[in-house]
Amino acid sequence: MTVKLSKSEKKVEYDKKLCSLLDEYSQVLIAAADNVGSNQLQNIRSGLRGDSVVLMGKNTLIRRCIKIHAEKTGNKDYLNLLPLLVGNVGLIFTKGDLKEVREEVAKYKVGAPARVGLVAPIDVVVPPGNTGLDPSQTSFFQVLNIPTKINKGTVEIITPVELIKKGEKVGSSEAALLAKLGIRPFSYGLIIQSVYDNGSVFSPEVLDLTEDDLVERFAAGVSIVTSLSLALSYPTIAAAPHMFINAYKNVLAVAIATEYTFPQAEKVKEFLKDPSKFAVAVPVEAADAAAAPAAAAKEEEKNEEPAEESDDDMGFSLFD
């Protein structure tokens, strides 16, 4: 016979479990759990079993446990979790790849009907087509200003209808209509809101970044630093090559405008004195390639001339 624990004993057990998870795992996904049922949550736990643990609980209790554990261990990184415990959330402790765990959690979304008073997480659009309802339901559609027609003894919606917009509450008429049409517009599951990794907290969108994205953003950052350094004349590793090149251009400009010279400037001065030196000789291969079509054309002309003479000869021989 199992002995039921009191509330205080349950809190102690919960505190032990949470503290052990904090010590064992360095990665935590904070997930919103609105409208997630117990069966659905159990399926998520089963799917993540192996390298991840899902922990639900009251935010006040979780905050208290984290604060006490952070003081005992001296690890202040745990305190970064406190601002994330807002609303109906759960903690997913994991040792696996964060992106793969998030994708696994997303698989367990379940369709749900539009209940009265529920805030719509997405826009709900009723598609056009046959509803299968009898003509007596026409007045119901008229109340919602939905254009319909009778086709083969059933009500047919003529055009797409934006029934509910994101952020609006579902009304009784909208909920009744969607129920009649058998439309379950919403889907619910654990939604990852934040990621905790070894004391660092960041948005889950970071998990979607690829190596190319990181290289692109790093290059953009280097470009900004370089531009700022050049504008301020403040030398940095990124700006130094540009500064040397600009300095060389300035010295070269002075040398060209005056009689002052140096080895690197002498060649430029020679080019300016004799512009013909800028002409680039055509490579032999390019010349041969250009001459090939002309030679081929000449060969064709030569081949055509004997043919004409032979034709003339044949003409004269016939008249002889």
Protein Blocks (a to p, Z undefined) as FASTA:
>chain_A
ZZdddfklmmmmmmmmmmmmmmmpccdcdddfehiafklmmmmmmmmgojaccddddfkl
mmmmmmmmmmmnopaklmmmmmmmgcjddddddfbdfklmmmmmmmmcccddddehiacf
bdcdddeddehiafklmmmmmmnopacddeehiacdfbdcdfbaghiacdfklmmmmmmn
opafbccddddfbdceehiacdfklmmpcfklmmmmmmmmmmmmmmmmmmnopacfklmm
mmmmmmmmmmmmmmmmmmbdcfklmmmmmmmmmmmlmpccddfklmmmmmmmmmmmmmmm
mmmmmmmmmmmmmmmmmmZZ
